Every structure is written in structure tokens, then in C-alpha cells.
Amino acid sequence: MTTIYRLKISLIQPHYPATKLHRVLEISGNASFYNLHERIFEAFDRWDEHAFQFFISRNKMEGFHKLFQDCKEIVMIDAFMDDHDPLSNQDILLHPASTTTLDELNLNEKDYLYYWFDFGDDWLHRIRIEKIFEIEEVPNAGEYFAMVTNYVGKSPKQYPMD
């Protein structure tokens, strides 16, 4: 059996209201957060790679300030973990994006995650776990599975001048 997570990924402030632009992605629980980043990157038609991180808030939060202030669990690019000052945020649990899977974080339906892409342009995405379900088998057993099942709204240009 393979666990599948149905995620509603909404591009939110400062760019768009969550109802106007989102994707629904189904992804297997053995996918790493780096794999999830890659699928979101593709789903929003991006082409220029940048740094990213995930905030594992489990609750709906409004804006960057609330995320930085209240979120106590973060998945980040492995190389950035060494640069993180543990004394400044002693109560934050850090996970490496390349090896941490969705299944490992004991996520539940209706939980919220946030994906922050490009720390300069600040593309913030709210991810809501819509459904968690099991399937018998996935194509290419042993690999992760991911598929965008719904596109709402046209992807904005990654850079407004494009």
C-alpha cells in the first residue's frame, strides 16, 4: 500500500488571493520535500531555480510575520541547515529537504504547510492537505508518484519584466 496526499497549493500574498490561483497535486508519501518543491516549481511554470523552504505550521497562518514568529518546524535546503543559528531559534525543529518525506512528518488531513520560494521575490504558497488515502500500487514501484490533477488560474511570470 502507498499513501497519497492530495494537496491544494495556493499562491498567496503578496501576489494573489488563494482562491484565484492554485494547483491540486497528488503525491506519494515517500516523496521528499525536495521532490515536492520540484513538482510545485513545475506546476507554476517556473524556470529559474531559487532557494526555498517549507514551514510545517499545521494551522492556517496569515502572512510571513506569523510564520516566522510562530512556526516551530521547518524543512529547508540541506546546505542551509549548517548556516542556521541554533541559538537564535532553539525551539525550531529543522528537517533536511532532500531526505525528509511527507510520511515522516505525521501529517493529517486539513493540516497546513507553507512553501516559500525565492527569498528575494517572496513567492509564498499555502498548502492544505485535502485528503490522505491509500492505493494498492504506484507506477514504477520504489519511486515516488506525483501528478497535478487540477490547474486553477494562469501561472504568473516568474519575473514581471519577462
Buried (B, 14 or more C-beta within 10 A) or exposed (E): EBBBBBBBBBBBEEBBEBEEBBBBBBBBBBBBBBBBBBBBBBBBEBEEEBEBBBBBBBEEBEEBEBBEEEBEBBBBBEEBBEEEEEEEEEEEEBBBBBEBBBBBBEBEEEBBBBBBBBEEEEBBBBBBBBEBEEEEEBEEEEEBBBEBEEBEBEEBEBEEEE
